[in-house]
Amino acid sequence: MHNRRDFLKTSALAGLGMSFSASSYGRIIGSNERVRVGVIGFSDRFRQSLSPAFSDHAKELNFSFVGVSDLWNRRRDEAKAYLTGKGWADANNFAMCRNNDELLDRKDIDAVIISTADFQHAIHCADAVESGRDVYVEKPFAESMEDARKALKAVEKSKKIVQVGSQRRSAPNYHAANDFIKSGKFGDVSMVEMTWNVNQPGRWRRPKLVSEIRQEDTDWKRFLLNRPAEAWDPRKYLEYRLFYPYSSGIPGQWMSHQIDTVHWFSGLDHPRSVVANGGVYVWKDGRVNADTFTAVFDYGPDNDKNKGFQVMYSSRMHNEAGGTKEYYYSNGGMINLDTNKISSEGGLQANFAREMGMQPNLLAAQTLSSGPKIETSANTGGDPMTSFHMRNWMECVRSRKEPNAPARVGFNHSVANIMATKALHTGKRVTWDATKGDIVVA
């Protein structure tokens, strides 16, 4: 009988390489030395998913938590109690830092895991790599082009190991789908349909915490970073996913995962154009970000407008019928990443092919390598996909190999997210200018 750690160990996609030459802030990490990790942002995501994923492999790979940075004193106390209570950190040697400057000034931090507010990820990542630390950073990588460029430049200059939290890139079934498409057996992708629907009124809401937090217990000015100065607002501090420009909401939180697979499978870095629509149709609770969102993307080579495909993405935070779906279509059939099945469904039938002087090209039915089902519920502990992804990062910190989701792929999903958000906010078609390397609003 294999336990969960044995399963995750044997299922992880990359082997552990032990030869490397890079340093962490000038300190070479030996193959037998402990890698000391700081936590930047003690969030629900960290507590419920990232830290259990880390703990799955920490003993084997010799990693440990040694400190936390959080602007809210309550979160610092909770982090220490939680991590030491689980036995994942030493209570006598756990740093409680009021901000990232304090944490990154320490000499006992080799790497960090970042799970702060959406708009902070890129800036915190840039600061961490510039201080000499390897980074695991949650998605979305960035919520503005300025921040995306800054972070990517800092990462590439530093040559640090950065894994973006696009965990599909470490899942066996997604690797199998990518291999099948890249082999040419699927044919050209002609259409992609994606949905992510939940019916959870409390999703991204924290009413109890909003009533309890006090401005004097945190650092509101530091929280805002490069966003416009404004008066203290506990909802924007704790429910930031509902409020632009602190988050794009649905695009940054959910679409960033799914649109990343389009880039991965197709080899294209960004859409050529996006149109979008949506609004707050159901949850009239003061939020700014849409509870219903639909975007249509055009993808293809920038130099050939006759080749390409369309991606239709939709998400609603009410009536969860349809759940999470990812369907890839070619003229020969489809890949259903909900069931992990390849089928001839919708493919070119023989009689129609003969009428057009063509050959039928129906795909043979087959099953992809098994993978965990995507859950729409919030931050469920024991998520194998996140565990695979965390292990890949930990292995790469030691081997110095590029991880499955490096900063460049985070930059690319951010381009798609920002284009879709601009299309939603302006009601206009948004394009990518490949010459300028920038977004253009028509």
C-alpha positions in Angstrom: 0.0 0.0 0.0 1.6 3.2 -1.2 1.1 6.4 0.8 0.4 9.7 -0.8 4.0 10.8 -0.7 5.1 7.6 -2.5 2.5 8.3 -5.1 3.5 11.9 -5.7 7.2 11.0 -5.7 6.7 8.3 -8.4 4.3 10.5 -10.4 6.5 13.6 -10.5 7.6 14.3 -14.0 11.2 15.4 -13.6 14.0 13.5 -12.0 16.1 15.1 -9.3 19.4 16.3 -10.7 22.1 17.0 -8.1 24.7 18.9 -10.1 24.6 22.7 -10.2 26.7 25.8 -10.0 24.4 28.7 -9.3 24.4 30.4 -5.9 21.8 32.0 -3.7 22.8 35.5 -2.7 26.4 34.3 -3.0 26.0 31.1 -1.0 26.4 27.8 -2.8 23.8 25.3 -1.7 25.4 21.9 -1.4 23.6 18.8 -2.4 23.2 17.8 1.2 22.4 21.2 2.6 19.0 22.3 3.7 17.2 24.8 1.5 15.7 27.4 3.7 12.5 28.9 2.5 10.7 32.1 3.4 7.0 32.7 3.0 5.9 36.0 1.4 2.2 36.3 2.2 0.4 33.9 4.5 -2.7 33.5 2.3 -5.5 30.9 2.2 -3.8 29.6 -1.0 -0.5 29.1 0.8 -2.1 27.5 3.9 -4.5 25.2 2.2 -2.5 24.1 -0.9 1.0 25.4 -1.3 2.3 24.5 2.1 0.9 20.9 2.1 2.4 20.5 -1.4 5.7 21.7 -0.1 5.5 19.4 2.9 5.0 16.4 0.6 8.6 16.6 -0.5 10.4 18.7 2.1 11.9 15.9 4.1 13.1 13.9 1.0 14.6 17.0 -0.7 15.8 18.7 2.5 13.8 21.9 2.4 12.3 23.7 5.4 10.3 26.9 6.2 12.3 29.3 8.2 10.3 32.6 8.2 7.3 34.6 7.0 6.7 38.1 5.8 3.2 39.5 6.1 2.0 43.0 6.5 -0.8 42.0 9.0 0.5 41.0 12.4 -2.3 38.5 12.8 -1.2 36.6 9.7 2.4 36.5 11.0 1.2 34.9 14.2 -1.0 32.5 12.3 1.8 31.5 10.0 4.1 30.6 12.9 1.4 28.7 14.8 0.3 26.8 11.7 3.8 25.8 10.3 5.3 25.0 13.6 2.2 23.2 14.7 2.4 21.0 11.6 6.1 20.3 12.3 7.1 22.1 9.1 9.1 24.8 10.8 11.2 25.2 14.0 9.4 27.4 16.5 12.7 28.5 18.0 14.2 29.6 14.7 11.3 31.1 12.8 11.6 34.7 11.6 8.5 36.9 11.9 9.0 39.8 9.4 6.8 42.8 9.1 7.6 43.2 5.4 9.6 41.8 2.6 12.6 44.1 3.2 13.1 42.5 6.6 12.8 39.0 5.2 15.0 39.6 2.2 17.7 41.3 4.4 18.1 38.0 6.3 21.1 35.7 5.5 19.2 32.5 6.3 16.7 32.6 3.4 17.6 30.8 0.2 14.3 30.9 -1.6 10.8 32.2 -1.2 7.2 31.2 -2.0 5.1 34.2 -2.9 1.3 34.2 -2.5 0.4 37.8 -1.9 -2.3 39.9 -3.6 -2.6 39.4 -7.4 -1.2 42.8 -8.3 1.8 42.3 -6.0 3.1 39.1 -7.5 5.4 40.5 -10.2 6.9 43.2 -8.0 7.5 40.9 -5.1 9.1 38.4 -7.5 11.4 41.0 -9.0 12.5 42.1 -5.5 13.2 38.5 -4.5 15.3 37.6 -7.5 17.2 40.8 -7.2 18.1 39.9 -3.7 19.4 36.6 -4.9 16.6 34.2 -4.0 14.9 31.5 -6.1 11.1 32.0 -6.3 7.9 30.1 -6.5 5.3 32.8 -7.3 1.6 32.3 -7.6 -0.3 33.3 -10.7 -1.3 35.7 -12.2 2.3 36.6 -12.8 1.3 40.3 -13.4 -1.7 42.5 -13.7 -0.1 45.3 -15.8 2.4 45.3 -18.6 4.7 47.6 -16.7 4.9 45.1 -13.8 5.2 42.1 -16.2 8.1 43.6 -18.0 9.9 44.6 -14.8 9.6 41.1 -13.3 10.6 39.3 -16.5 13.7 41.5 -16.9 14.7 41.0 -13.3 14.3 37.2 -13.5 16.2 36.8 -16.7 19.0 39.1 -15.5 19.3 37.3 -12.2 19.2 33.7 -13.7 17.4 32.6 -10.6 15.0 29.6 -10.6 11.5 30.9 -10.8 8.4 28.8 -11.1 5.0 30.4 -11.8 2.0 28.7 -10.2 0.6 27.4 -13.5 0.4 23.9 -12.1 -1.2 22.3 -15.2 2.4 22.4 -16.6 3.4 19.6 -14.1 0.3 17.4 -14.6 0.8 14.1 -16.5 -2.4 14.4 -18.6 -1.5 17.9 -19.8 2.0 16.7 -20.8 0.4 13.8 -22.7 -2.0 16.2 -24.5 0.9 18.5 -25.4 3.0 15.6 -26.7 0.0 14.4 -28.8 -0.6 17.8 -30.4 3.1 18.5 -31.0 3.5 15.0 -32.6 1.2 16.2 -35.5 -1.3 13.3 -34.9 -4.0 15.7 -33.7 -3.8 17.9 -36.8 -4.0 21.7 -36.6 -5.9 23.1 -33.7 -8.9 24.8 -35.2 -10.9 25.9 -32.0 -10.6 25.8 -28.2 -13.5 26.1 -25.8 -12.9 26.7 -22.1 -15.2 27.3 -19.2 -14.7 27.8 -15.4 -18.0 28.1 -13.6 -18.7 28.1 -9.8 -21.7 29.1 -7.7 -20.1 30.2 -4.5 -21.4 33.5 -3.1 -18.6 33.7 -0.6 -15.8 33.1 -3.2 -13.3 35.9 -2.7 -15.4 37.4 0.1 -14.0 37.7 3.7 -16.8 39.5 5.6 -15.7 38.3 9.0 -12.1 39.2 8.5 -13.1 42.6 7.1 -14.9 43.4 10.3 -11.9 42.3 12.4 -8.8 43.9 10.7 -7.6 47.3 11.9 -5.4 49.6 9.8 -3.0 50.0 12.7 -2.3 46.3 12.6 -1.0 46.3 9.0 0.8 48.6 6.5 -1.8 49.9 4.0 0.7 52.2 2.2 3.1 49.4 1.6 0.2 47.1 0.5 -0.7 49.5 -2.3 2.8 49.4 -3.8 2.6 51.2 -7.2 -1.2 51.5 -7.2 -2.8 54.9 -6.7 -2.9 56.1 -3.1 -6.3 56.0 -1.4 -7.8 55.8 2.0 -7.8 52.6 4.0 -10.3 50.1 2.8 -10.3 46.7 4.5 -12.4 45.2 1.7 -9.7 46.0 -0.9 -7.0 44.6 1.5 -8.8 41.3 2.1 -11.2 41.0 -0.9 -8.8 42.4 -3.5 -9.9 39.9 -6.2 -13.2 41.8 -6.4 -11.6 45.2 -7.1 -9.6 46.4 -10.1 -6.7 47.5 -10.3 -5.7 45.1 -7.4 -6.9 42.2 -9.5 -8.6 41.5 -12.8 -10.8 38.9 -11.1 -11.8 36.1 -13.4 -9.0 36.6 -16.0 -6.2 36.7 -13.5 -7.5 34.0 -11.1 -8.9 31.4 -13.5 -8.4 32.2 -17.1 -4.6 32.5 -16.5 -4.5 28.7 -15.9 -6.4 27.7 -18.9 -5.1 30.2 -21.5 -1.6 29.1 -20.5 -2.3 25.7 -21.9 -3.2 27.3 -25.2 0.3 28.9 -25.4 1.9 25.7 -24.3 0.2 23.4 -26.7 0.3 25.7 -29.7 3.7 27.2 -29.2 2.3 30.7 -29.6 3.2 33.3 -27.0 0.1 35.5 -27.1 -3.2 36.1 -28.9 -3.3 38.3 -32.0 -6.6 39.9 -30.8 -9.2 39.7 -28.0 -12.8 40.9 -27.6 -14.6 40.5 -24.3 -17.9 41.3 -22.5 -19.4 40.8 -19.0 -20.4 42.5 -15.9 -21.7 42.2 -12.3 -25.0 40.6 -13.0 -25.8 38.6 -9.8 -23.6 39.5 -6.8 -24.5 43.2 -6.2 -22.1 43.5 -3.2 -20.0 46.5 -4.2 -17.5 44.6 -6.3 -16.0 46.0 -9.4 -14.8 42.9 -11.2 -17.3 41.0 -13.3 -19.1 37.9 -11.9 -19.8 36.9 -15.6 -17.2 37.1 -18.2 -16.7 35.9 -21.8 -13.7 36.5 -24.1 -12.9 35.4 -27.6 -9.3 35.2 -28.7 -7.7 35.0 -32.1 -4.4 33.0 -32.2 -2.0 32.4 -35.0 1.3 33.4 -36.5 1.7 37.1 -36.6 2.9 37.0 -40.2 0.0 34.8 -41.6 -3.5 35.9 -40.9 -4.9 32.9 -42.9 -3.7 30.5 -40.3 -4.8 30.3 -36.8 -7.6 29.3 -34.5 -10.1 30.8 -32.0 -10.4 30.4 -28.3 -13.7 31.0 -26.6 -13.5 31.4 -22.9 -16.4 31.9 -20.5 -16.7 32.0 -16.7 -19.5 32.8 -14.3 -19.6 32.9 -10.5 -23.3 31.8 -10.4 -24.9 28.6 -11.7 -22.0 26.3 -11.9 -23.4 24.0 -14.7 -20.6 23.0 -17.0 -18.0 23.3 -14.3 -14.4 23.5 -15.6 -14.0 22.4 -19.2 -11.1 22.5 -21.7 -11.9 21.2 -25.2 -9.4 21.3 -28.1 -10.7 20.7 -31.6 -9.1 19.8 -34.9 -10.8 18.7 -38.1 -10.2 15.1 -37.0 -11.8 15.2 -33.6 -11.2 16.6 -30.1 -9.2 16.4 -26.9 -11.4 16.6 -23.8 -9.2 17.5 -20.9 -12.1 17.0 -18.5 -12.3 13.3 -19.3 -8.7 13.0 -20.6 -10.1 11.4 -23.8 -9.2 11.8 -27.4 -12.0 11.0 -29.8 -13.2 11.5 -33.3 -16.2 13.5 -32.1 -17.0 16.2 -34.7 -14.3 15.1 -37.1 -14.5 14.9 -40.9 -16.7 12.0 -41.9 -15.8 9.8 -44.8 -18.8 10.6 -47.0 -18.2 14.4 -46.6 -14.5 13.9 -47.3 -15.2 12.1 -50.6 -17.6 14.8 -51.7 -14.8 17.4 -51.3 -12.1 15.2 -52.8 -10.4 14.8 -49.4 -9.3 12.0 -47.1 -11.2 11.3 -43.9 -9.0 12.1 -40.9 -11.0 10.8 -37.9 -8.8 10.5 -34.8 -8.5 7.0 -33.1 -10.1 6.9 -29.7 -7.6 6.9 -26.9 -7.1 7.9 -23.3 -4.4 10.4 -22.1 -2.1 9.6 -19.2 -4.2 9.9 -16.1 -4.2 13.2 -14.2 -6.1 14.8 -11.3 -9.5 16.2 -12.1 -9.6 20.0 -11.9 -11.7 21.1 -8.9 -13.6 24.4 -9.0 -13.9 24.6 -5.2 -11.5 26.9 -3.4 -8.0 25.8 -2.3 -8.6 22.2 -1.5 -5.8 20.6 0.4 -4.1 17.5 -0.9 -4.1 18.7 -4.5 -1.8 16.4 -6.5 -1.3 18.8 -9.4 0.1 21.5 -7.1 2.3 18.9 -5.4 3.8 17.8 -8.7 4.4 21.5 -9.5 6.0 22.3 -6.2 8.2 19.3 -6.4 9.4 20.3 -9.8 10.4 23.7 -8.4 12.2 22.2 -5.5 14.1 19.8 -7.7 15.1 22.7 -10.0 16.3 24.8 -7.1 18.8 22.0 -6.5 19.6 21.0 -10.1 19.5 24.6 -11.6 17.4 23.3 -14.5 14.6 25.3 -15.9 11.3 24.5 -14.2 8.1 23.6 -16.0 6.6 27.1 -15.7 9.4 29.7 -15.9 8.8 33.4 -15.7 8.5 33.8 -19.5 5.3 31.7 -19.6 3.9 33.8 -16.7 4.7 36.9 -18.8 2.8 35.4 -21.7 -0.4 34.5 -19.8 -0.3 38.0 -18.3 -0.3 39.5 -21.8 -3.5 37.5 -22.6 -5.1 38.4 -19.3 -4.3 42.1 -19.6 -5.6 42.1 -23.2 -8.9 40.5 -22.2 -9.3 42.8 -19.2 -8.7 45.9 -21.4 -11.2 44.6 -23.9 -13.8 44.1 -21.1 -13.2 47.6 -19.7 -13.1 49.5 -23.0 -15.6 47.5 -25.0 -13.1 47.6 -27.9 -11.0 45.0 -29.8 -7.6 44.7 -28.3 -4.6 43.6 -30.4 -1.0 42.7 -29.9 1.6 44.7 -31.9 4.4 42.2 -32.4 6.7 44.9 -33.7 6.3 47.1 -30.7 5.8 44.2 -28.3 2.8 46.0 -26.8 -1.0 46.0 -26.5 -3.0 48.2 -28.7 -6.6 49.2 -28.0 -8.5 49.6 -31.4 
